[in-house]
Amino acid sequence: MSEFSRRVTLAITGASGVQYAIRLMQCLVAADVQILVMISRAAQVVAATETDLKIPGSSTDQAAYFTQLLNARENQIVVFSKEQWMAPVASGSGAPSSMVVCPCSTGSLSAIATGASNNLIERAADVVLKERRQLILVPREAPYSEIHLEHMLKLTRMGAVILPASPGFYHQPQSIEDLIDFVVARILSQLGIEQTLMPQWGDALL
């Protein structure tokens, strides 16, 4: 039996919004979830542009970096490189039951929808779909073209969940962090992980 409560695959691709991924990782660490991470080169470029994060180049150094940043347990965050084909996420016999692509670039969306499998992120998503497991895609783009919408519809019909990074305002956010938490709370709820970032709708009436 695993020493962690469960495993979740997290792919971070080159759309704007790496802050969502970091907050999600923080929450998964707190929930005692082991995270199998893949970070595209484009995601590293975006992270350097949008944040003060200094994500190293190698997967081993990235794992150490995130472990320290998020105060994770040893081996709680495992990072795989884009061509590490022996990683468990590359096969249905070893992949976790849930995968989140956050943020999900439209390029990654296209590759997943068409089964390209040109790198480990695309292959891992392909595995999740073929094994009928949980795939959550968090696109961040505006506006969406017909191509994007067609890919989203195709993936939805395959069983994936399209969860756009579109925060609501009915909770009266007071900061950017509140907006990030809104989206991350929705992801956690889809994963079936208890969260306290956002109250459930209607709780005040109970």
ZAMARGU-4260 file (C-alpha; in steps of 0.2 Angstrom, whole numbers, plus 5000, padded with zeros to 4 digits):
<rodrens>
0) 5000/5000/5000 | 5007/5017/4996 | 5012/5029/5010 | 5002/5043/5002 | 4983/5044/5002
5) 4983/5043/4983 | 4992/5048/4967 | 4988/5062/4955 | 4996/5066/4939 | 4999/5085/4936
10) 5005/5092/4919 | 5009/5110/4918 | 5009/5117/4900 | 5013/5134/4892 | 4997/5143/4895
15) 4996/5158/4906 | 4991/5154/4924 | 5005/5144/4932 | 4999/5151/4948 | 4985/5139/4947
20) 4996/5124/4946 | 5007/5130/4961 | 4992/5132/4972 | 4985/5116/4967 | 5001/5107/4971
25) 5001/5116/4988 | 4984/5109/4992 | 4988/5092/4986 | 5003/5091/4997 | 4993/5096/5012
30) 4980/5082/5007 | 4994/5069/5008 | 4993/5066/4989 | 5008/5060/4979 | 5010/5071/4964
35) 5018/5065/4948 | 5023/5081/4939 | 5027/5085/4921 | 5032/5103/4916 | 5034/5108/4898
40) 5048/5120/4892 | 5035/5133/4887 | 5028/5132/4905 | 5045/5136/4912 | 5046/5151/4901
45) 5029/5157/4906 | 5033/5154/4924 | 5048/5165/4923 | 5038/5178/4914 | 5023/5178/4926
50) 5031/5174/4943 | 5047/5175/4953 | 5049/5156/4952 | 5066/5150/4947 | 5061/5132/4941
55) 5077/5122/4937 | 5080/5114/4920 | 5082/5095/4925 | 5068/5085/4932 | 5078/5079/4947
60) 5081/5097/4952 | 5063/5102/4949 | 5057/5089/4961 | 5069/5095/4974 | 5064/5113/4971
65) 5046/5110/4973 | 5048/5099/4988 | 5057/5113/4997 | 5045/5127/4990 | 5030/5117/4996
70) 5037/5109/5011 | 5032/5092/5004 | 5037/5075/5011 | 5051/5065/5003 | 5046/5058/4987
75) 5029/5066/4988 | 5033/5076/4972 | 5040/5066/4958 | 5045/5075/4941 | 5047/5067/4925
80) 5055/5074/4909 | 5046/5075/4893 | 5054/5059/4885 | 5055/5048/4901 | 5045/5035/4893
85) 5047/5022/4907 | 5038/5033/4919 | 5022/5025/4926 | 5011/5038/4918 | 5016/5032/4901
90) 5006/5015/4904 | 4989/5010/4909 | 4996/4997/4921 | 5005/5011/4932 | 4996/5027/4929
95) 4987/5036/4943 | 4968/5036/4942 | 4967/5055/4939 | 4977/5068/4929 | 4975/5087/4928
100) 4983/5098/4915 | 4984/5115/4923 | 4985/5126/4914 | 4982/5118/4898 | 4988/5127/4883
105) 4978/5126/4867 | 4992/5117/4859 | 4992/5103/4872 | 4973/5103/4870 | 4975/5099/4852
110) 4988/5086/4854 | 4978/5077/4868 | 4962/5078/4857 | 4971/5070/4842 | 4981/5057/4852
115) 4997/5064/4846 | 5008/5057/4860 | 5023/5066/4855 | 5029/5069/4873 | 5026/5062/4890
120) 5012/5074/4894 | 5002/5070/4878 | 5005/5051/4881 | 5000/5052/4899 | 4984/5060/4894
125) 4981/5048/4880 | 4983/5034/4893 | 4970/5042/4905 | 4958/5043/4891 | 4961/5025/4884
130) 4959/5018/4902 | 4943/5028/4905 | 4951/5037/4920 | 4948/5055/4926 | 4956/5069/4915
135) 4954/5087/4920 | 4959/5100/4908 | 4961/5118/4913 | 4963/5129/4898 | 4967/5148/4899
140) 4964/5157/4883 | 4952/5171/4876 | 4944/5171/4865 | 4942/5152/4860 | 4942/5149/4841
145) 4932/5136/4833 | 4947/5124/4833 | 4948/5126/4852 | 4930/5123/4855 | 4929/5108/4843
150) 4944/5100/4853 | 4935/5104/4869 | 4919/5096/4863 | 4928/5080/4857 | 4937/5078/4873
155) 4921/5081/4883 | 4913/5067/4873 | 4928/5056/4877 | 4925/5058/4896 | 4937/5072/4900
160) 4932/5087/4910 | 4935/5104/4903 | 4937/5116/4918 | 4942/5134/4911 | 4952/5145/4922
165) 4937/5157/4924 | 4935/5162/4942 | 4918/5168/4948 | 4915/5184/4959 | 4900/5179/4969
170) 4912/5175/4984 | 4917/5194/4983 | 4936/5190/4981 | 4948/5203/4989 | 4964/5198/4981
175) 4972/5189/4966 | 4974/5174/4978 | 4956/5173/4981 | 4953/5171/4962 | 4966/5158/4960
180) 4958/5148/4975 | 4941/5149/4966 | 4948/5139/4952 | 4959/5127/4962 | 4944/5123/4973
185) 4934/5118/4958 | 4948/5106/4953 | 4950/5099/4970 | 4931/5096/4970 | 4932/5087/4954
190) 4946/5076/4961 | 4935/5072/4976 | 4947/5080/4988 | 4940/5090/5002 | 4944/5108/5002
195) 4942/5123/5012 | 4947/5136/5000 | 4929/5140/4995 | 4912/5137/5004 | 4900/5126/4995
200) 4886/5134/4987 | 4871/5136/4999 | 4881/5131/5014 | 4875/5147/5023 | 4857/5141/5022
205) 4861/5124/5031
</rodrens>
